[in-house]
Amino acid sequence: MERRHFFPLQVKHSNIYIPKLPRTRTTHTYCTVSHSPTHHHSSQSTLSPMENQAKRSKQSSSSSGSRRSLKRKLDEDFEDDRKVSSHEDLAPEVRTQVEILESTFSSTEADRASAKRAIHVLSELAKNEEIVNVVVDCGAVPALVKHLQVPSLGIEGDGGEMPYEHEVEKGSAFTLGLLAIKPEHQQLIVDAGALPHLVDLLKRHRNAQNSRAVNGVIRRAADAITNLAHENSSIKSRVRIEGGIPPLVELLEFVDSKVQRAAAGALRTLAFKNDENKNQIVECNALPILILMLRSEDTAIHYEAVGVIGNLVHSSPHIKKDVLLAGALQPVIGLLSSSCSESQREAALLLGQFAATDTDCKIHIVQRGAVPPLIEMLESPDAQLREMSAFALGRLAQDTHNQAGIAHCGGIIPLLKLLDSKNGSLQHNAAFALYGLADNEDNVADLVKVGGVQMLQDGEFIVQPTRDCVAKTLKRLEEKIHGRVLGYLLYLMRVGEKVIQKRVALALAHLCSPDDQKTIFIDNNGLELLLELLESTNLKHQRDGSVALCKLANKASSLSPIDAAPPSPTPQVYLGEQYVNNSTLSDVTFLVEGKRFYAHRICLLASSDAFRAMFDGGYRERDAKDIEIPNIPWNVFELMMRYIYTGSVDVNMDVAQDLLRAADQYLLEGLKRLCEYAIAQDISVENVSLMFELSEAFNALSLRNACILFILEKFDKLSVMPWYSHLIQRILPETRTYFVRALTRPIQADL
């Protein structure tokens, strides 16, 4: 039955997914078949008419001796019913019972007894969904519909009492409800004329003294209507047209609690996604009694009541307003502490819907004590309960006045834990609630202290809207890292427990402004905290430290430190390409691999301190005509000279390392940077250790920085290498030096 439905998972409303409970069909002692996913506290099997009859016989001593005798006889007969082994064998049995029903529509005791027995056989068969089609195909529906009516009293009924009064009709309604479990049979039953008769049965108590039999037939009629209207919009409307809603509302005040529950279940189904039905239910003055039912100590009653109200207010703002004006808020909040988890779920969802009404309603919900039980529900083993409480808290957290209160009551940690859920809507609702809490600067430090920033960054989020929501939350936190918020975080980073200090440092690496980096990481020791994480034996800590340092380097505009060669430290004189290895006006010759290379002193003197020392100092090369170059290959020397004469050269990987060695030897910083840049493009997981050694050998600062950043960026790939921990220890001093220089350098220097 459409006892209580929730909105589809992927329907987005006010930036939050509204929870959906699975629609399952279970049976209960008080209704025919329920499509409710819950009521675990109830029995999961329906008593057959025979069992109900036996139960009533034990409880009532006022029945006549003849009736008790006849019931015992029928019970014995039912026990002798033969069992059939296959569906094919059942068809003759079903047709036999249908024929009995068609031939026994009279008020005689024999016919009524036969009809009751035939209906019982059909109902037992119909409890098996695999057999339902056989029952329907053999023509049971018209016969059962016929027996929803009371035959005219004959001679035996002159005394005014109908044999098996109400019981045949009850059995027919019960069996039709079972057949209606299959949607394809719903319209067939309605077309056979069942609805008017079922509506009449709802009114039977008006003309008869209340008894178990009367209560039973009313309850089965309500249950049958529920099953017929399940997810069938046209039948829902037909029930209204046939006048079914007023008697159902009237039955909410019935003395028998099972009848109340059945009537509420039918109204819940009829109200779902049917505005005309909703309006008529409200016009019939159902709200006051439904709100009274919310306060019932009978968990099944308040569960049904909150379900009806939930379906009434869904997508109906005017009814939502009426429900609040009728006083529903406090009893719904009270249900959050119910012993019935189903009622708790319904109440949480309903509060989430109420919270969308206006700001005042959000505040009232919190003021009236809803937050503590909602937070407690976040840690329930029931996933749907967690989902609905997160939904409600997400709505409440969009109000400024509520945000600090939810955090103060302990909502942050359980919401963060839900980010690990494999349920997409639960995950999203938790993320949306955290987005609201992050809007209050008083909550920022609390989120940071418990590692919330890392959990938001590391979470594996199932749907894109959740990823978008988390990104907005981190952005919102970033916007608040200044002033007193930053001051308090720095205080925690100085005096808090070590684990909190490191969480603060990690969060600030991701969230702080570049303007505050020096204050945080140099002046307040934040850099050392991150480097300690890098040295940790805990892989997660190492990774967090690496990611944070990368982010810090990126903010310092140092992620690509060797993207271009710097200007030469001394004024350059470029003779031009045409003078490279040209004897014209040459005044010095180099011997490289036995070959002469013609050069010009004036160009060499302007290029570097090494050549100035060679020609102006006390070296023997000063006056030599031919200068031997023993340790540089011809092609490398030619490229070096080409750079000296033109100021540029194309560096390929084949010669980059040899050219770097030559540039370092002759103090050609510009050429050295070009070589470092080319070599850095070839850094890999396999060679980064060798590259770092190369940078140290030739004091290649830019290459060394590139290696450091590569090691930090590629943590996941490098950390599995056996030599990783040794590599980290080697680069640690240089990493510290790099970040100190990067974080103390004026930001404008990068522009």
PERARA-V722675 format. One record per helix or strand of 2 or more residues. SS is the DSSP state (a for helix, b for strand). FROM is the first residue (numbers start at 1). LEN is the number of residues. If there is no record, write none. Layout:
BEGIN
ss->SS from->FROM len->LEN
ss->SS from->FROM len->LEN
END
This chain:
BEGIN
ss->b from->12 len->2
ss->b from->16 len->2
ss->b from->26 len->3
ss->b from->31 len->4
ss->a from->49 len->11
ss->a from->65 len->15
ss->a from->87 len->17
ss->a from->109 len->18
ss->a from->129 len->9
ss->a from->140 len->7
ss->a from->155 len->3
ss->a from->167 len->13
ss->a from->183 len->9
ss->a from->194 len->9
ss->a from->204 len->4
ss->a from->212 len->18
ss->a from->233 len->9
ss->a from->244 len->8
ss->a from->257 len->15
ss->a from->275 len->9
ss->a from->286 len->9
ss->a from->299 len->15
ss->a from->317 len->9
ss->a from->328 len->8
ss->a from->341 len->15
ss->a from->359 len->9
ss->a from->370 len->8
ss->a from->383 len->14
ss->a from->400 len->9
ss->a from->411 len->10
ss->a from->424 len->14
ss->a from->441 len->9
ss->a from->452 len->7
ss->a from->464 len->16
ss->a from->483 len->13
ss->a from->498 len->14
ss->a from->514 len->10
ss->a from->526 len->10
ss->a from->539 len->17
ss->a from->577 len->3
ss->b from->588 len->5
ss->b from->595 len->5
ss->a from->601 len->7
ss->a from->609 len->8
ss->a from->620 len->3
ss->b from->626 len->4
ss->a from->634 len->13
ss->a from->653 len->13
ss->a from->669 len->12
ss->a from->688 len->10
ss->a from->701 len->13
ss->a from->715 len->4
ss->a from->724 len->21
ss->a from->747 len->4
END
